[in-house]
């Protein structure tokens, strides 16, 4: 994930806060038009005044969703967790290695086209067809000269076909590595305050975006971890927490509820409601992949998301389209029509695309990450999550070599002390956390 949102400009904050309030059922009355006007204008002080006024707005009583925020209240909406499935050591090792490699592959695949405003699903398809690379079965090829109207991200020289020599630095991998470090350092009873301390110590501010950047800034100026994600944070339901989830699934193989509860502690540093559910959902999805098919993992993941939430509705919608026999293309179009009003880095729309990639990819690693990235929006984050899940389902031994050999077992990272980690070492350390419990 990477964006140019200016988290310090009241006009920018106001623009997205208005969208956030509208999406989450607030009755804004006159503030809506005044806010839009201030967000588009030059007067930052006026934007600040309206931002503060929005805090007094209440929910519309006719709003149809139920989106609790406290862990107890969230758990009260969920069914009893099913039995936990045990996994043998050799299988665990193969699946965890598959998870790390799959996450790196999906992330690198999506990285050169990660700009949802430019690379819509249609625009991406046009480019891939010109390059004779549709549907995606390998890393993105570079056309030279680049045809008019297409622009790859600045990372393209080291994330495109034939140019990869290690897994590129990316926050989608950084947070997985940082999560591993937090679990090694504090154990499974780590707190949100521990996560905050490790961000400040090991994560460069410039490599945080949207909600994470706001939370980091709030921590740096002295707010406590339990408030850092709630102040001036219009990005609180965006995808930033969802991309941090996978490690909590890796260390809870076959135990989605436990994975989701760890994810909750991480997510609440920077997110609320669907932003938090996104991380719980993703962690549960990953944990469930150790013991089931892609479809089973998606179905199980819903047992860890409040059923009255917009996220649960979005994932269920994709499951229903799959059951009804839609093609992936039809489902993708329906997802874009239904959720296209969200920012391209929001939790809900991207979770729907990941779900589609997993269901129509049906355990085939190449098809899964290819379809997921072809869906557009947050391509590297979605590719990474889908790659994690499909990597677990396949196991490392069954991953096609063209996805993983280019990494030379090496991952770049901005996390202090972890640059050029050996991917096999990260996987081994992950397994050790599971087997030493």
N, C-alpha and C positions, 0 to 999 in steps of 0.2 A: 504494500500500500504506500502511496506517495502522493501528496497533494500540496497545492499552493495556498490553502486557506490561511488567512491572516488571523490567528487566534487572539490578537491584541487590539484589533480595530473594532470599536463598538458598532460600526455600521455593518461590518461583516458578521459579527456575532448576532446582531439584530436580524439580518436577512435570514440566517439559518434558524434562529430561535423562533421566528414567526412560522417557518415551515414546520419545525418540530412541534410547536403548540397545536398547529392546525391538524397535523397527522395524529397527534395523541389526544384529540377530542376536547380541546379547550375552547371555551366561548370567549372570543376576543373583542367582539363588538367593534367600537370605533377605533380601538387600538390597532386593528388589522391594517386599515388604510393609512392611518397616521404613521404606523411602523414602517410600512412599505415605502412611504414617502421619505422618512428619515433614513432608511437603509440605503436609498438611492441618492440621497443628498450629500451635501458637503459638511453638514453640521454634526460633528461627532458627539458634542455635548447633548444635543437633542436625541440622538440615537441612544446614548447612555441613559437618559431620563426615561425613555420608553421601555428600554430593557428592564429597568428597575420596576416600572409599572406593571410589566407582564408577570412579575412574580406574584402579584396579587390576583391574577386571573384564576377563575375556577373551571373545573371540568363541566362540560355540557351534560346535563342529567340524562339525556337520551343516548349518550355514547354507548356503543354496543359491546365494548370489550372489558375484560377484567384482567388487569395487569399489576398484580401485587409486587412489592419490592423487597419486603423483609423475607429472609430465608424461611422462617417458620411459616409465613403466610404463603410463600411459593410452594413449599412442600405439602401444605394442607390441600392444595388443589390437585396434587399428583396421585396416581394409583400407587398401591404398595409395590415396592420394587420386586422384581422376580428373583428367582434363585441365582446365585453367583456361580458362573461356570469356571471350573479350574482348567488350566492349560499347562501342558508339559513343558519342561525347560527348553528342549530343542525347538519345539514349535514356537514358543515365546520368542526365542532369540531370532529366529528367521522372520517372524512377523514384525518385531520391533525394528530390525534392520530394514525391512521392507517399508516400514512407516517413515523412517528418516529419509531414506533414499527417495521414496515416493513424494514426500513433501518437497524435497529439494527439486525434483524433476518438474513437478507441477508448477512450482513457484518460478523456476527459470523459464519454463515454457510461456507463462503468461506475462513475464516481466517486460519484454520489448513492446507489448501492445497495451500496457496498463494505462489507459486514459479513456475512461468511459464516455467522455464528451466527444472524442474524436473516433475511437475504435468501437462503434456500435457493432452489434452482431452482424448487421448487413454490410457495413463498411469492411469489417474483418473478412467476411466471406468473399467480398469482391477482390480484396487483396490476395487472399489465399488461392482463389480461382486463377487470377493472373499468374501466380507463382506455381501453378499446378500442384498445390499443396492442400486442396480441400477434398475430403475432410482431413483434419490434422492427424498425422500419424507419426510426426517427428517434430523437432524444434522448428521455430518459425524461420523460413528462409528469407534472405535479404535479396531484393531485386536491385540490380545495378544496371542502368540508373534507376533511382526510385521513381515510380510513376507519379505524375501530377496528382495532388490531393491526398497523398498518404505520407504519414510521418511516424517513424518508429521512435520509441523513447530513447533518451541519451545512453541507456545501458546496452543498446543493441550490439556494439562491437564485441561484447563478451557473453551475450545470452542468446545468440542466434545460431542456427544450424552451421556446424563446422567451425564455430568460433569459441566454443565452451571448453575451458581448461580446468575449471573448478566451479563449485556452486557459488553463484554471485552473492555478495552481501545484500541482505534484504530484511526488512523488519519482520516479515513472515517467518523467517528462520531465526532471527535474533531473539524473538520472544520465546521460541521453543527452547533455545539454548539457555536463556535466562531462567526459564521455568525449571529446567533441569538443575541449574545451579541453586536455585531457591530450595528445591526439594532436598538436594544434597546437604545444604547448609542448615536448614531449619527442620527438615523432616516433614512428614505429612500433616503435622499440626501447625504449619506456617500460618501467619496472620496477614491481613491486608497491610498492616503497618510494616511487616517484613518485606513485602513486595515493594512498598514505597521506598524503603531504605535501599533496596538493591537497585531500583531504577536510578535513584540519585547517585549511587556509587558506581554503577557499571554501564549505564545506558546514556550515550550522548544525547543531549537535548535536541540537537539538530536532526537526529534520526527518529524523532517522535513526530507524530502528525495528529491533527484534529483533536479528538478527545484526550489522547495520551499527552499531547503537548499542553493542553489546558491543565490537566491534572498535575503534570510535572511543574508547570509554572506556579500553580497554587501551592504545591508542596514547597517549592523553593522560596516562596515569600512567606511561608510559615503556617499555612493552613494544615490542620491535622488530616491524616489519610482518610478518615471517614467523611470528610467534607470536600476533599480535593476534586472529586469528580462532579460535584453538584454546583459549583460556583462558576458563572459565565461559561457554561459548557453546552452549547446548542448541539454538539456532536455526540451527546450521551447515548443515543441509540444507533450510532453508526458502527461500522464493522470492526473497529479497533480491538474490542475485547474478543470477538469471535476468532480472530487470527492468533490469539494467545492460548487457545484451549488445548491443542493437541497433546501436549506433554502430559496433561492430567488424565487423558484417555490412555496414553501409552503405559502409565504406571498403575492403571486400574483395569487391566485386560479382563473383559467379561463382567465388569462391575460398573455399568453406566451411571448408576445413581451416585456412587462414591466419586466418580470422575466429575460429575456435575457439581457436587458440593465443593470440591476443591476449586473448580472453575469459578464458582460464585465468589469465593474469597478473593480471587485474583481480579475478577471483573469489576467488583464494586469500588475499586480504587478510582476508576475512570468513567464508569457507565451506570445507567439505571435501566429498569424495565427491559424492553426488548434487546437493548445493548447487552445486558447481563444474561438474558435468556439465550442470546446468540452464543455466548461462550459456554453456557451449560449444555445447550443442544449439541454443539460441536464436540465437546468433550465426551458426551454420552454416545454420540455417533461413532467416534473413534474407538471408545471402549467396547461398544457393541460389535464392531467390525471383527474383533478377534474371534468371535464365536458364531458368526452368521453370514448370510449373503448380504449383498448391498441393500436389497429391499428390506430384509429383516432388520438391518442396522438402522435404516431410516425409520421404520415403524417403531423400533425400540427407543430411538432418540426422542420421539414425541412423548414418551412417558416421563421425560425430565423437563418438559416445558409446560408452563401453565396453559391448560386447554382453552381458556377464554382469551388468549393473547393473539395479537396480529401475527406473531411469528408462527405459532402453532397452526393458524389458519392458512398461512402461506405454504408451509411444508405439506399440510394435508391436501391442499389444492393440487399440488404437483403429484402427490401419490394418487389422487383421484383421476388425474389426466392419464397417468400411467396405467391404472386399472382399466380405464375406458378404452385403451388401445390407441391413444394419440401417437403420432410419430414424435421424435424428439423436436423436430422443427416446429410442429404445431404447438407443442407444450412451451417451447421457448418463446414463440410469438405471443402466446397467452400470458406468459409471465411478464414479458415486456409491456403488454397492454395493461395488465392489472397493477403492476408495481413500478411502472416507468416514472411516476411522479416523485419517487424518492431520489435522494442524491445517489450518484453511482457508487458511493462508498457507504451506503446504509446497510444495516444488518439484514433487513427483511428480504429485500429483492435479491441480494446476493446468496442468502441461504436457499432461496427457491431455485436459483441456477445451479448451486452445488447439488441440491437434491435431484434435479433433472439429470445432471451429468452422471451421478451415481446410479440412478434407476435405469437410464437408457444405456449406460456403459456396462451395467450388469456384471461387474467383476472383471471385465477385460481392462487391464491397466491403460493401454494405449487409447482405447475408445473413451474411457472415463475422463482422463485429463484432457483429451482432445476436445470432446464435446463441452466440457465445463468451460474451457478457455474460449471456445468458439461462441459461447453464450454472451461474451462481453462483460460490461461493468468492471468489477474489481478483479481483473483476469489473473493476476499473480496470487492474490489471496485465495481466490476460489480454486485455482489450479492446485495450490498447496494443500488446502483442506481435502479436496477430492483425491489428490495424490496420496495423502496420508492414509485415507480410508482404503483406497484401492491397493495401496502398497501392503497394507495389513492383510487384506483378503488374499492377495496373491502370494505374499511372502517374498523375501529378497531373492530367493533362488529362482523364482519364476518371472522376475521383472525382465522385460526385454532389454538386452545389453545396450542398445543405442540410446536409451534414456539415462543410464547410470554410469557407463564407462567414462564419458567425457569429464566427470567430476574428479577423477583420480583420487577418490576417497577424501576429498578436501572441501570444507565449507568456509567461506569468508564470513566474518562477523564483526559487527561494531561493538559487541559486548566485550568490555574490558577483560583481557585474559583469555579470550576464546577465539581470536582471529586465526584462521587456517586450522581449525579443529579437524581432526580425522573423523569422518562421518561414522566409521566403524567404532571409534572410541565413544562417541556420543551415544550410540546404540548400546554398547556394552555397559556403559554407566547407567543407562536407563533400565536395562535388564537387572543390574545389581540392586537398584532401588526396589524392584518388584520382589526379587528372590530373597532379599535380606529382611523383609518385613516380618 
